[in-house]
Amino acid sequence: MASVAGTKSALTWAVHISVALLVVLWLFPTIGLFVSSFRTADQISSSGWWAALLPSEQNEVYRAADPDDNRVADGDMFTVTGNIFDGSPREIRSWGVSSRDVSAFQPGETAEMKDGESVTLQPDGSYVWRGNDKQISGRGQRIFVTATVPPEFTRDNYQTILFSGTGQDNMAKAFFNTLTVTIPATIIPIVVAAFAAYALAWMEFPGRALLIAVVVALLVVPLQLALIPLLRLHLGIGIGKGYLGVWLAHTAFGMPLAVYLLRNYMVGLPRDIIENAKVDGATDFQIFTRIILPLSFPALASFAIFQFLWTWNDLLVAKVFLIDATGSTTVMTNQIVELLGTRGGNWEILATAAFVSIAVPLFVFFAMQRYLVRGLLAGSVKYGQVEVLRNINLEIQEGELIVFVGPSGCGKSTLLRMIAGLEKITGGTLEIDDQVVNDVPPAQRGIAMVFQSYALYPHMTVYDNMAFALRLAHQSKEEIDKAVRSAADTLQLTHLLDRLPKALSGGQRQRVAIGRAIVRDPKVFLFDEPLSNLDAALRVATRIEIAQLKESMPESTMIYVTHDQVEAMTLASRIVVLHGGDVEQFGEPLELYERPANTFVAQFIGSPAMNLIEAKVTATGEKTSVQMADGGHADAPIASIDSDMGTSVKLGVRPEDLEITESDDFLISAEVEIVEALGETTVLYFKSENGEPGLIAKLPGIHKIGRHTTIRMTAASEKLHLFDGNGKSFLYR
């Protein structure tokens, strides 16, 4: 199996591109509304929001100064001078004196009009308007300018919409009315639906299945179908139009979805937790409030997002159950509809109103979006964007029994599932029998898998469970019967072939799962912690059976996952030690025990774990001498280099390799804190120092040593291990 790597499939890229396009399509109008809400009507009409930060070309209209107050006699003519910009200069591209030709002249040119009247406009905006007494009178001459205008933003639109507008423009009241509707209409259905969902998920009572079916049926009832009957009910019982009526309406319409989402989430919570709470004496209500609600927060948040967004953006329910002729209870969606009629051409006002209406939903969505997918999928997304495995390079020979071992979360089951084709490989290649199988379906990889939970079909007999895959492969009845009975004989299941899985013990179910794998005659057997659900005695017996099975099938390749190092040491041809997604060491069981590559392997393999003692190097060469803080000293037959002199290292020694000594040439001297007299062995736990884990000694036979006794221990030099500051063994540097 070469480096587990590879390239992303075309479907993966298509999904990523589709998501990116959806995000762009969503962001484009949202950002557009936000930017447009700070622009003027002229800017919006002259350029798109994406050009808001760039200078724009606009047509503007100015007037010359009032001639009655500013004209100056010039012979028998009069002139008016000034600057059209009044301190806000523009770059003039062209200008004119008629709306029919606003770009007739260039800056610095003179516009000649009737009867000797003229206007001259300079690039800086200064002008000279010249004419006779009749012409230079009344209102100032209009000057049309096409100018480059710098970016300009204003808060006046928000001032109009929220504070200083007319009754039709002002959305402040509608904003608070919408909040008054939305917050209770979100909280009430969650409170009611949460306990209903818990009851449907975990409480046993007659008619529960029927209620679940009713909830699902209500999801497809059209909203319009229930509006008028519900309004008549409200009027009949005296609720009428108002906030109470719209709250109850939104609660009724949102309840089926709330119960459906929450129930689906709660039913997936671990049963062991609920049952353990009952054993502890918790009532159903205490289980609901103290366990279910905290664990169900992602689902609660998911529904809260849906309900809040739907209620906030609702117009139909509000029209029917809330808004009256006075308009005092109007909501934002209705206010925007009215603005479209009264402000149809004022795009800056409409954009501001629209953004104000979506600002709160945007905040709610982004504040709670991390819970959305988690609540909807309820555990089906296992790893998200976490890189579970890295740089896995393994080659497994035909006929080996390889064990993946490591602590919980190290990636061993994920690696096994990748081999099985149940998890996607995002980089590298996986080869089985010299064939790359990255994109080969699990059924075509020539593998068979034994799951931790057995995964037996509950409605099929043992015989049918074992024959199921062969029937799917269209083998003949004779071939199927021969394979099933042969495997059953090997596993001592012949007398159980007609039973259903519920009539079997845990060990028998495990043997059926193994038999179901055997009959397929796969290239590779995969075992995912197959003994974890068995009791201690049965684990030992089944472990022996698996070892005997492997011995009877010497050419079969098996890959076995466990967190139990005893299983790993007794079953494996070679062991892969995983930690944090990395392979720490790959080798034969005794090699890992006697020559661990680093401190993790040293302490993971072996029970009790290897002792690690802080020390300093005092001599280097073919042998390395180290000195401990308590005066202990050791000469390890392990080579070191000159640069190791004086460095801090860890001296490793296994508990079973320690011996009591009276000599001054000791390894450690420590106070005994706990003594475990087990008959065949005596385990000593020494008092810890400086917050470091206490040392352990495992002595053969019976030793009568009292607590709080200080003793000296030593070990044979060939049993010692040295690890550098990074935890790496001196043997592998």
Secondary structure as GFF3:
##gff-version 3
##sequence-region A 1 733
A	DSSP	alpha_helix	10	36	.	.	.	ID=ss1
A	DSSP	alpha_helix	41	46	.	.	.	ID=ss2
A	DSSP	three_ten_helix	49	51	.	.	.	ID=ss3
A	DSSP	beta_strand	56	63	.	.	.	ID=ss4
A	DSSP	alpha_helix	67	70	.	.	.	ID=ss5
A	DSSP	beta_strand	72	74	.	.	.	ID=ss6
A	DSSP	beta_strand	77	83	.	.	.	ID=ss7
A	DSSP	beta_strand	91	96	.	.	.	ID=ss8
A	DSSP	beta_strand	110	112	.	.	.	ID=ss9
A	DSSP	three_ten_helix	114	116	.	.	.	ID=ss10
A	DSSP	beta_strand	118	121	.	.	.	ID=ss11
A	DSSP	beta_strand	126	131	.	.	.	ID=ss12
A	DSSP	beta_strand	142	149	.	.	.	ID=ss13
A	DSSP	alpha_helix	156	158	.	.	.	ID=ss14
A	DSSP	pi_helix	159	164	.	.	.	ID=ss15
A	DSSP	alpha_helix	172	202	.	.	.	ID=ss16
A	DSSP	alpha_helix	208	218	.	.	.	ID=ss17
A	DSSP	alpha_helix	223	236	.	.	.	ID=ss18
A	DSSP	alpha_helix	243	266	.	.	.	ID=ss19
A	DSSP	alpha_helix	271	279	.	.	.	ID=ss20
A	DSSP	alpha_helix	284	287	.	.	.	ID=ss21
A	DSSP	pi_helix	288	292	.	.	.	ID=ss22
A	DSSP	alpha_helix	293	295	.	.	.	ID=ss23
A	DSSP	alpha_helix	297	312	.	.	.	ID=ss24
A	DSSP	alpha_helix	316	321	.	.	.	ID=ss25
A	DSSP	alpha_helix	332	342	.	.	.	ID=ss26
A	DSSP	alpha_helix	347	377	.	.	.	ID=ss27
A	DSSP	beta_strand	401	405	.	.	.	ID=ss28
A	DSSP	alpha_helix	412	420	.	.	.	ID=ss29
A	DSSP	beta_strand	431	432	.	.	.	ID=ss30
A	DSSP	beta_strand	435	436	.	.	.	ID=ss31
A	DSSP	three_ten_helix	442	444	.	.	.	ID=ss32
A	DSSP	beta_strand	447	450	.	.	.	ID=ss33
A	DSSP	alpha_helix	462	472	.	.	.	ID=ss34
A	DSSP	alpha_helix	477	490	.	.	.	ID=ss35
A	DSSP	three_ten_helix	494	496	.	.	.	ID=ss36
A	DSSP	three_ten_helix	501	503	.	.	.	ID=ss37
A	DSSP	alpha_helix	506	518	.	.	.	ID=ss38
A	DSSP	beta_strand	524	528	.	.	.	ID=ss39
A	DSSP	alpha_helix	536	552	.	.	.	ID=ss40
A	DSSP	beta_strand	557	562	.	.	.	ID=ss41
A	DSSP	alpha_helix	565	571	.	.	.	ID=ss42
A	DSSP	beta_strand	574	579	.	.	.	ID=ss43
A	DSSP	beta_strand	582	587	.	.	.	ID=ss44
A	DSSP	alpha_helix	589	594	.	.	.	ID=ss45
A	DSSP	alpha_helix	599	604	.	.	.	ID=ss46
A	DSSP	beta_strand	611	619	.	.	.	ID=ss47
A	DSSP	beta_strand	624	628	.	.	.	ID=ss48
A	DSSP	beta_strand	633	636	.	.	.	ID=ss49
A	DSSP	three_ten_helix	642	644	.	.	.	ID=ss50
A	DSSP	beta_strand	648	653	.	.	.	ID=ss51
A	DSSP	three_ten_helix	655	657	.	.	.	ID=ss52
A	DSSP	beta_strand	659	661	.	.	.	ID=ss53
A	DSSP	beta_strand	668	677	.	.	.	ID=ss54
A	DSSP	beta_strand	681	686	.	.	.	ID=ss55
A	DSSP	beta_strand	696	700	.	.	.	ID=ss56
A	DSSP	beta_strand	710	714	.	.	.	ID=ss57
A	DSSP	three_ten_helix	717	719	.	.	.	ID=ss58
A	DSSP	beta_strand	721	723	.	.	.	ID=ss59
A	DSSP	three_ten_helix	730	732	.	.	.	ID=ss60
###
